[in-house]
Each structure stands twice: as structure tokens, then as C-alpha cells.
Amino acid sequence: MNSTTYSPKHIEKVSSDNLVVGFDLLSNLTYMQVVGMGGLPRHQVLHNCGKQKLTTAVFFEYINVLSVRLGMASSDAFRLVAERAKASSVKSLLLRFAAALGSGESESDFIDQETRLESQKYGNQYERTVENLRKWTDAYAAILVSVALIMVVSLVSTMLGSLDETFVVMMAFTVFCVTSIGVFVIYRVSPYEQMTYDSPEGIPPSRRKSRLLLLIGVPTGLVLALLVGPQFGLITGAALGFLLVGFSMLPGGWYAWKDDMEVARLDHEISTFVRSVGEIAGSAGVTLTEAISRIDTRALQSLGRYIDRLYIRLSASLPTPDCWERFRAETGSELVNRSTHMLVDGTDLGGRPDQVGHIVSDYAEHISQLRATRSLTSSTFSYLSVPMHGTVVFILVFVYQIVSVFSAKMAEVSSDVLKEAINDSLTISPNINVPPGLNLPAPGDLTAGLSIFGSQDMGIMGAVIVAVIAIMTIANTMAPKFAAGGSNLKIASYFSITCIVTGALMGIVPLFTKALFSIS
């Protein structure tokens, strides 16, 4: 961020949610800790922290502007910025910083202590959030069963003739509201963190292929679904539409899943790489480039090929910042991006490589372990959501087919009864004297007794069922993604699978039901 174009309004845009800013705040404090190890003046430390592309960096940049350009005392600048901060964690940190500066406490000791405290605080809050996420994912499974039961009861009630189609529409709206609330709750309780990094130098090949394939596949699948689907029946056409959309997004979703798995493996290995480089450079007294050449990259299965390419560029005397930025672009990991920035800047600005590497490695390892706990919960929920979604779709389509067949049979029975009643009424002799007070029923009233099992408008019923299944498909796509986090491209992975499952069941269940009733 350039201080010459800075506006105080940027502070007001920072979220007031402590969990949202927690990851950036911990990263800023860790960066400040490693940069300050070189003995830089306070304004240079604040300036370097302000240049980081983090949401909380704006506070330190604003403090630097007030103290350097306006000549305000640093403690007063910290207090003034703290008044603008919305997040309580940021506000309390800045106020403690101002008090430490006013009391003459050592800045380096204060930053070291605050970094350790913020790391513990962020870890505890993250673990509590994951525990809440685990409970809410279990609750979401119960919600799916409940909404399926709601729709089944609604369909059976209309079959009995006690309720009309309006009630089913109302229940479908209820299903939409309940599932929306469930997805929103999972979104809110999930830990907020940025996992992928899109560098100006480029993005990883899998991510690039995913975006290209989705850019082509999504419009193609939608157009084919709109053209092909209406040519068949409602359920069959909807099944073909879901299949076309699902298969059109499947290649892009597969590359998105591959990119996500690669980022997770890189995040797991970056702490080892940073610690090794720092220890070698500090103990041998060599540069980072020489230290990288002494690393056995075979021990780093996922990160090794990126390290080899990084060393080739550095040894060719290319600009060092460009080489490191290219390394970050190839990995596409936000944790790699932040960790390498801390390592390179901390070393270049006078810090001991071994100490810098140790601090940055602990930071990366801490974040990686926290993400592993989240992955355990989210992966279980993701694997459960697919069969759970398939079960709900099967039940809804199967019950709808039963109601449809029953309604058709009742229409035939009503028609036969009406015909027999008319024929019987015509055979009555006109000479028969009807006793006074005895009223014969009109031919149209002879089927009144069958109104409890009257036929329904299955066109409206089918549209409602398709709408509910579409709602469930979207909900069971967004909920696992919010639970797992990561790139938004992962939505394509979940959506393609749920669409294929939905389309396959909507195509198979009617055939199964037809065969079942033909046998009976």
C-alpha cells in the first residue's frame, strides 16, 4: 500500500469480526517480529508491515503516516488508530502497544510477547471454531433428514386429498428457508482464512486449467440443459439437465480439487523448508541461495521441484525478488507466500537467518496443524454429504412417483365409477315412483365419496419437487465448501458431483418405480 495514496476510510472497511482478521493479525505480528530482529528503526518496521497485502496492514501504515509525516508521537498515533479499529482484538493490541511505548518498554520484547500471545489466542479460537463446526455439520445432517420428511408428509397428504398443491408450495419454501439457514450457519462458524495465492506473475497450472475449463464448460452445460431438457418430460428433462451441467463442470472441478490437494501438501512442507534454509544459512554463514543449494529436495516430495526451479533462477543471477515471487506464483499457496516474505525480508533487513527461520517455521507449522484439524472435520462432512444428498433425492423422487401413479389410478377409477353410475341411472325405468322425500343423487355426485383420494395436479407437484431437489443440490454443494474453506473453484468440484448424483437418481428412480408397479 502506498502511503501517498492512502485514505483513512480503508480502516473502516476492515471487518469487526476477530476471527476474520485473526489470521492477518498473527501474520502481521510475526512479520513485525522477524523484521525487527535486524534493529531497524520503528518507522521502517511500521512501513514494511504496512506494505504487506493484509487486511490489518492498513493500521500500521496509518500509524506510520501519522508519526512520520504529521510528527505525532508514536503512542498517540497508536491510540488514535485504535479508536478507528472495529475488531476488539486489533483495538486492544494497539492500545497495549501505545501503553508499552509510553512506559519505555522494549519494543522487541513487547512484539515477541504479543506474537506468542496472539499465536496462542488464534489457535484456541480456531480450535473452538472447529469444534463448533463439527457440531453444526452434524446438525446439518439432521436438517436434511427433517426437510426430506417435510416434503414426504406433504406429498402423502396431497395424495389423501386432505391438502392441496398450495400447501406443498409452502412446504417447499419452508425447505428453502431451513436449508439456507443451515448453510449460512456453517458459513459463519467456519474458520476464515485465505489458503490460495494468485500472484501477478501467474497461477499454478491446475488452477489455470480449472478456470479455463469452467469458463467453457459452465455456459455449454447450461445451454445444452436448456435446449435438451424441455424436449422430455419434467423429471426426465430435469435429470438430463443436471447430468449435462454436472459433466460439463466435472473436468474443471477435478483440476480445482487437484490444485487444492497440492496446496495442502505444500503448506505441510513449507515449515521444514524454511527451518532448513535458515539453519543452514545461519550456521554456515552463507546466503539463502547457497543454503537452498545444500538442501536435499528429495525429502520434500511436493515442494522439491519448486525449490529446484527457484535455485536455478537464483543461481542464474536473476533479480532475487522476481525469483521468489515466481516461486510463490508456482506454488499458489498463501501460507508459502507469507512465510517466504517473512524469511527473505527478515534476512535481508539484518536478522539472523537461523532465528528468522525458526520463528517463521513455527508460524507455518502452527497454521498447518490448525488446518489439519479443520480438514479432519470438513473431509468427513464432505464424504457424508454426497450419500446423504443421494438418499434425500431418492426418497423425494420415489415418493413423487408413487403419488403420481396413485393419482393416475384414482383418476381411472373415478372415470369408471362415473361411467357406471351414468349407465345405471339411464336404466332406471321412468315409470318407477320415487317415494316423497327420497332424493336420488345426480350422476356428477356419485363419485363424491372418492374425494378423499382425488387426483392431484401432478404438473405443479413435479415442478415443486424439481425445485426442492435443485435447492438441496445447491445447499449440499455450498455447505461442504464452506466447511472446508479454500478457493472458490472448489464449488465446481462439489457441484459437479452432486449434479451427477442428482441427475442419475432422477433418471433411474422413475424406471425403478415403473418396473416395481408393473410387477405388482
C-alpha positions in Angstrom: 0.0 0.0 0.0 1.4 3.4 -0.9 1.1 6.0 1.8 0.8 8.8 -0.6 -2.5 7.5 -1.9 -3.7 6.2 1.5 -7.1 7.1 2.8 -8.3 6.7 6.4 -11.5 5.2 5.0 -9.6 2.0 4.4 -9.6 1.3 8.1 -13.4 1.4 8.3 -13.5 -1.4 5.7 -11.7 -3.8 7.9 -14.0 -6.4 9.4 -15.1 -6.2 13.1 -15.0 -10.0 13.4 -12.0 -11.1 15.4 -11.9 -14.5 13.6 -11.8 -12.9 10.2 -8.9 -10.6 11.0 -7.1 -13.1 13.3 -5.1 -14.8 10.6 -3.9 -11.5 9.1 -3.1 -10.0 12.5 -1.0 -13.0 13.5 0.8 -12.8 10.2 1.5 -9.1 10.7 2.8 -9.6 14.2 5.1 -12.4 13.1 6.4 -10.3 10.2 7.0 -7.4 12.5 8.9 -9.7 14.9 11.3 -11.0 12.2 11.8 -7.6 10.6 12.5 -6.0 13.9 15.3 -8.5 14.7 17.6 -6.5 12.4 17.5 -3.5 14.7 15.5 -1.3 12.2 14.0 2.0 13.4 10.4 1.9 14.4 9.1 3.8 11.4 10.9 1.4 9.0 9.3 -1.6 10.8 5.9 0.0 10.5 6.5 0.9 6.9 7.4 -2.6 5.9 4.4 -4.0 7.8 2.2 -1.5 6.1 3.3 -2.7 2.7 2.0 -6.3 3.3 -1.1 -7.2 1.4 -3.1 -8.0 4.5 -6.3 -6.5 5.9 -4.6 -5.4 9.1 -1.6 -3.8 7.4 -3.6 -0.6 6.9 -3.4 0.1 10.7 0.4 0.1 10.8 0.6 2.1 7.6 -1.7 4.7 9.0 0.3 4.8 12.3 3.5 5.3 10.2 1.9 8.2 8.3 0.7 10.0 11.5 4.1 9.6 13.2 6.4 10.4 10.3 4.5 12.9 8.1 2.5 14.6 10.8 5.1 14.4 13.5 2.7 12.8 16.0 4.1 10.8 18.9 4.0 7.1 18.3 2.0 6.4 21.4 -0.6 9.0 20.4 -0.7 7.6 16.8 -1.4 4.1 18.1 -4.2 5.4 20.3 -5.8 7.4 17.5 -5.8 4.4 15.2 -7.1 2.2 17.9 -10.2 4.4 18.1 -11.0 3.6 14.5 -10.4 -0.1 14.7 -13.7 -2.1 14.8 -12.2 -5.5 15.8 -11.7 -5.8 19.6 -8.5 -7.8 19.1 -6.9 -5.1 17.0 -8.1 -2.3 19.2 -6.7 -3.9 22.4 -3.4 -4.7 20.7 -2.9 -1.1 19.5 -3.8 0.3 22.9 -1.3 -2.1 24.6 1.3 -1.1 22.1 0.7 2.6 22.9 1.0 1.9 26.6 4.2 0.0 26.1 5.7 2.8 24.1 4.6 5.4 26.7 6.2 3.4 29.6 9.5 2.9 27.8 9.2 -0.9 27.5 11.5 -2.6 24.9 9.7 -2.8 21.6 11.3 -6.1 20.6 10.4 -7.7 23.9 6.8 -6.4 23.6 6.4 -7.6 20.0 7.8 -11.1 20.9 5.4 -11.4 23.8 2.4 -10.2 21.8 3.2 -12.5 18.9 3.3 -15.5 21.2 0.1 -14.5 22.9 -1.6 -13.8 19.6 -0.5 -17.2 18.3 -2.0 -19.0 21.4 -5.1 -16.9 21.2 -5.6 -17.5 17.5 -5.0 -21.3 18.0 -7.5 -21.5 20.8 -10.1 -19.6 18.9 -9.5 -21.7 15.8 -9.9 -24.9 17.7 -13.2 -23.7 19.3 -14.4 -22.7 15.9 -13.6 -26.2 14.5 -15.4 -27.8 17.4 -18.5 -25.6 16.7 -18.2 -26.6 13.0 -18.2 -30.3 13.9 -21.4 -29.9 15.9 -23.1 -27.8 13.2 -22.2 -30.2 10.4 -23.9 -33.0 12.5 -26.9 -30.6 12.9 -27.0 -30.0 9.1 -27.3 -33.7 8.5 -30.4 -33.7 10.8 -31.7 -30.7 8.9 -31.6 -32.6 5.6 -33.5 -35.6 7.1 -36.1 -33.2 8.5 -36.7 -31.3 5.2 -37.0 -34.6 3.4 -39.6 -35.8 5.9 -41.5 -32.5 5.5 -41.8 -33.0 1.8 -42.7 -36.7 2.1 -45.5 -35.9 4.5 -46.7 -33.1 2.2 -46.9 -35.3 -0.8 -48.7 -38.1 1.1 -51.1 -35.5 2.5 -52.0 -34.3 -1.0 -52.4 -37.9 -2.1 -55.0 -38.4 0.6 -56.8 -35.3 -0.7 -56.7 -33.5 2.7 -54.4 -30.8 1.3 -54.0 -29.0 -2.0 -51.0 -28.0 -4.0 -50.6 -24.7 -2.3 -49.6 -26.5 0.9 -46.8 -28.3 -1.0 -45.5 -25.0 -2.4 -45.5 -23.5 1.1 -43.6 -26.5 2.4 -41.1 -26.1 -0.5 -40.5 -22.5 0.6 -40.0 -23.8 4.2 -37.4 -26.2 2.9 -35.6 -23.4 1.2 -35.6 -21.3 4.3 -34.4 -24.1 6.6 -31.6 -25.2 4.3 -30.5 -21.7 3.7 -30.2 -21.1 7.4 -28.2 -24.3 7.8 -25.8 -23.3 5.1 -25.4 -19.8 6.5 -24.7 -21.1 10.0 -21.9 -23.4 8.6 -20.5 -20.4 6.7 -20.4 -18.2 9.8 -18.9 -20.8 12.2 -16.2 -22.0 9.8 -12.7 -20.5 10.3 -11.9 -17.7 7.9 -8.5 -17.9 6.3 -7.0 -17.4 2.9 -5.4 -20.6 1.6 -4.6 -19.9 -2.1 -2.5 -17.1 -3.6 -2.9 -15.6 -7.0 0.3 -13.9 -8.0 0.6 -11.2 -10.7 3.3 -13.5 -12.1 0.8 -16.2 -12.8 -1.1 -19.1 -11.1 -0.5 -22.8 -10.9 -1.3 -24.9 -14.0 -4.1 -26.8 -12.3 -5.8 -23.6 -11.2 -5.4 -22.1 -14.6 -6.9 -25.2 -16.3 -9.7 -25.3 -13.9 -10.7 -21.7 -14.6 -10.4 -22.2 -18.4 -12.5 -25.4 -18.3 -15.2 -23.9 -16.1 -15.3 -20.8 -18.3 -16.1 -23.0 -21.3 -18.0 -25.8 -19.6 -20.5 -23.9 -17.4 -22.1 -21.9 -20.3 -22.0 -25.0 -22.5 -23.7 -27.2 -19.9 -26.4 -24.6 -19.1 -27.2 -24.1 -22.8 -27.4 -27.8 -23.5 -29.6 -28.3 -20.4 -32.0 -25.6 -21.5 -32.1 -26.9 -25.1 -32.3 -30.7 -24.4 -34.2 -30.8 -21.1 -37.6 -29.3 -22.3 -37.8 -31.9 -25.1 -38.5 -34.6 -22.5 -40.8 -34.9 -19.5 -40.4 -32.8 -16.4 -38.5 -35.4 -14.3 -36.6 -36.9 -17.2 -35.8 -33.4 -18.6 -34.6 -32.2 -15.2 -32.4 -35.4 -14.9 -30.8 -34.7 -18.2 -30.2 -31.1 -17.3 -28.5 -32.0 -14.0 -26.3 -34.6 -15.8 -25.3 -32.2 -18.6 -24.4 -29.4 -16.1 -22.6 -31.9 -13.8 -20.5 -33.5 -16.6 -19.7 -30.1 -18.1 -18.2 -28.9 -14.8 -16.5 -32.2 -13.9 -13.2 -31.5 -15.7 -12.8 -28.1 -14.2 -13.9 -29.4 -10.8 -11.3 -32.2 -11.0 -8.5 -29.7 -11.6 -9.8 -27.5 -8.8 -9.7 -30.5 -6.4 -6.2 -31.3 -7.6 -5.0 -27.8 -7.0 -6.5 -27.8 -3.5 -4.7 -31.0 -2.6 -1.4 -29.7 -3.9 -1.7 -26.5 -1.9 -2.4 -28.6 1.3 0.7 -30.7 0.7 2.8 -27.6 0.1 1.5 -26.0 3.3 2.6 -29.0 5.2 6.2 -28.9 3.9 6.9 -25.2 3.9 7.8 -25.1 7.6 10.5 -27.8 7.0 11.9 -25.8 4.1 12.0 -22.5 5.9 13.7 -24.0 9.0 16.3 -25.9 7.0 17.2 -22.8 4.9 17.5 -20.7 8.0 19.6 -23.1 9.9 22.0 -23.8 7.1 22.4 -20.1 6.2 22.9 -19.2 9.9 25.3 -21.9 10.9 27.4 -21.8 7.7 27.3 -18.0 7.3 26.1 -18.3 3.7 23.4 -16.6 1.7 19.9 -18.0 1.3 20.8 -19.0 -2.3 23.7 -21.1 -1.1 21.7 -22.6 1.7 19.0 -23.7 -0.8 21.6 -25.5 -2.9 22.6 -27.6 0.2 19.0 -28.8 0.8 18.1 -32.4 -0.1 14.9 -31.7 -2.0 14.1 -35.4 -2.2 12.9 -35.2 1.4 10.3 -32.6 0.2 8.2 -34.6 -2.2 5.7 -31.9 -3.2 7.9 -28.8 -2.7 11.1 -30.2 -4.1 10.6 -29.4 -7.7 9.6 -25.8 -7.0 12.8 -25.4 -4.8 14.9 -26.8 -7.7 13.5 -24.3 -10.1 13.9 -21.5 -7.5 17.6 -22.3 -7.1 18.2 -22.4 -10.9 16.8 -18.9 -11.2 18.7 -17.6 -8.2 22.0 -19.1 -9.4 21.5 -17.6 -12.8 21.8 -14.1 -11.2 18.2 -13.1 -12.0 16.6 -10.5 -9.8 16.1 -12.0 -6.4 12.6 -10.6 -5.7 11.4 -11.8 -9.1 12.8 -15.3 -8.4 11.0 -15.5 -5.1 7.8 -14.1 -6.5 7.9 -16.7 -9.3 8.3 -19.4 -6.7 5.2 -18.1 -4.8 3.3 -18.0 -8.1 4.1 -21.6 -9.0 3.1 -22.9 -5.6 -0.1 -20.8 -5.4 -0.2 -21.1 -1.6 -0.9 -18.1 0.7 1.0 -19.7 3.5 4.0 -20.2 1.3 3.7 -16.6 0.2 3.6 -15.2 3.7 6.3 -17.5 5.0 8.8 -16.7 2.3 8.1 -13.0 2.6 9.0 -13.2 6.3 12.1 -15.3 5.6 13.5 -13.1 2.8 12.7 -9.7 4.3 13.8 -10.7 7.8 17.1 -11.9 6.5 17.7 -9.0 4.1 16.9 -6.4 6.8 19.6 -7.7 9.2 18.0 -10.6 11.1 20.0 -13.8 11.7 18.8 -16.4 9.2 18.6 -19.2 11.8 16.5 -17.2 14.2 14.3 -15.9 11.4 13.9 -19.3 10.0 12.9 -20.7 13.4 10.2 -18.1 14.0 8.8 -18.4 10.5 8.9 -22.2 10.7 6.9 -22.2 14.0 4.4 -19.9 12.4 3.9 -22.0 9.3 3.8 -25.3 11.4 1.2 -23.8 13.7 -1.1 -22.7 10.9 -0.6 -26.1 9.1 -1.6 -28.1 12.2 -4.7 -26.0 12.8 -5.7 -26.5 9.2 -5.2 -30.3 9.6 -7.8 -30.3 12.5 -10.2 -28.5 10.3 -9.6 -30.8 7.4 -10.4 -33.8 9.6 -13.9 -32.4 10.3 -14.6 -31.0 6.8 -13.5 -34.1 4.9 -15.7 -36.3 7.0 -18.7 -34.0 6.4 -17.8 -33.8 2.6 -17.8 -37.5 2.2 -21.0 -37.8 4.2 -22.9 -35.1 2.2 -22.8 -37.0 -1.1 -24.5 -40.2 0.0 -26.8 -38.2 2.3 -27.8 -36.0 -0.7 -28.4 -39.1 -2.8 -30.6 -40.6 -0.2 -32.7 -37.4 0.1 -33.1 -37.2 -3.7 -34.0 -40.9 -4.0 -36.7 -40.5 -1.3 -38.2 -37.4 -2.9 -38.3 -38.8 -6.4 -39.6 -42.2 -5.3 -42.4 -40.8 -3.2 -43.3 -38.4 -6.0 -43.5 -41.3 -8.5 -45.7 -43.3 -6.1 -48.1 -40.3 -5.7 -48.1 -39.8 -9.5 -49.0 -43.4 -10.1 -51.6 -43.4 -7.4 -53.2 -40.2 -8.7 -53.4 -41.7 -12.2 -55.0 -44.9 -10.9 -57.5 -42.8 -8.9 -58.4 -40.8 -12.0 -59.1 -44.0 -13.9 -61.2 -45.4 -11.0 -63.2 -42.2 -10.8 -63.8 -42.2 -14.5 -65.0 -45.8 -14.4 -67.3 -45.2 -11.5 -68.7 -42.2 -13.2 -69.5 -44.1 -16.3 -71.1 -47.0 -14.4 -73.2 -44.5 -12.4 -74.4 -42.8 -15.6 -75.3 -46.1 -17.2 -77.2 -47.3 -14.1 -79.1 -44.0 -13.9 -80.2 -44.4 -17.6 -81.5 -47.9 -17.0 -83.9 -46.8 -14.2 -87.5 -47.0 -15.5 -89.2 -43.7 -15.8 -92.4 -45.3 -14.5 -90.9 -46.1 -11.1 -92.5 -43.9 -8.5 -89.9 -42.3 -6.2 -91.2 -42.0 -2.6 -91.6 -38.5 -1.4 -88.5 -37.2 0.4 -86.1 -39.6 -1.3 -83.7 -37.6 -3.5 -81.6 -39.6 -5.9 -78.0 -38.4 -6.3 -77.1 -36.6 -9.5 -74.7 -38.5 -11.8 -71.9 -36.0 -11.0 -72.3 -36.6 -7.3 -71.9 -40.3 -7.4 -68.1 -40.0 -7.0 -68.2 -37.7 -4.1 -67.2 -40.4 -1.8 -63.9 -40.7 -3.6 -62.9 -37.1 -3.0 -60.6 -38.1 -0.1 -58.5 -40.0 -2.7 -59.0 -37.5 -5.5 -56.4 -36.9 -8.2 -54.0 -34.0 -8.0 -52.3 -31.7 -10.5 -49.0 -33.6 -10.9 -47.5 -30.9 -13.1 -47.4 -28.5 -10.2 -46.2 -31.3 -7.9 -43.4 -32.2 -10.3 -42.2 -28.6 -10.6 -42.2 -28.3 -6.8 -40.2 -31.5 -6.4 -37.6 -30.4 -9.1 -37.3 -27.0 -7.4 -36.7 -28.7 -4.0 -34.1 -31.0 -5.4 -32.4 -28.1 -7.0 -32.3 -26.3 -3.7 -30.9 -29.3 -2.0 -28.3 -29.7 -4.7 -27.1 -26.2 -4.2 -27.2 -26.4 -0.4 -25.2 -29.7 -0.4 -22.6 -28.0 -2.6 -22.1 -24.9 -0.6 -22.1 -26.4 2.9 -19.1 -28.7 2.3 -17.2 -26.0 0.6 -17.8 -23.5 3.5 -16.7 -26.2 5.9 -13.5 -27.0 4.1 -12.6 -23.4 3.0 -10.1 -22.8 0.3 -10.5 -21.5 -3.2 -14.0 -20.8 -4.6 -13.1 -23.1 -7.5 -13.8 -26.0 -5.1 -17.5 -25.2 -5.5 -17.3 -26.7 -9.0 -15.9 -29.9 -7.6 -18.8 -30.4 -5.2 -21.4 -29.1 -7.6 -20.4 -31.4 -10.4 -20.6 -34.4 -8.2 -24.0 -33.5 -6.6 -25.4 -32.7 -10.0 -24.4 -36.0 -11.4 -25.8 -37.9 -8.4 -29.0 -35.9 -8.7 -29.4 -36.5 -12.4 -28.6 -40.2 -12.2 -31.1 -40.8 -9.4 -33.8 -38.7 -11.1 -33.4 -40.8 -14.2 -33.1 -44.2 -12.5 -35.8 -43.9 -9.8 -38.7 -43.5 -12.3 -37.7 -46.5 -14.2 -37.3 -48.5 -10.9 -40.8 -47.3 -9.8 -42.4 -48.2 -13.2 -40.9 -51.7 -13.1 -42.0 -52.1 -9.5 -45.6 -51.3 -10.2 -45.6 -53.3 -13.4 -44.5 -56.4 -11.5 -47.2 -55.8 -8.8 
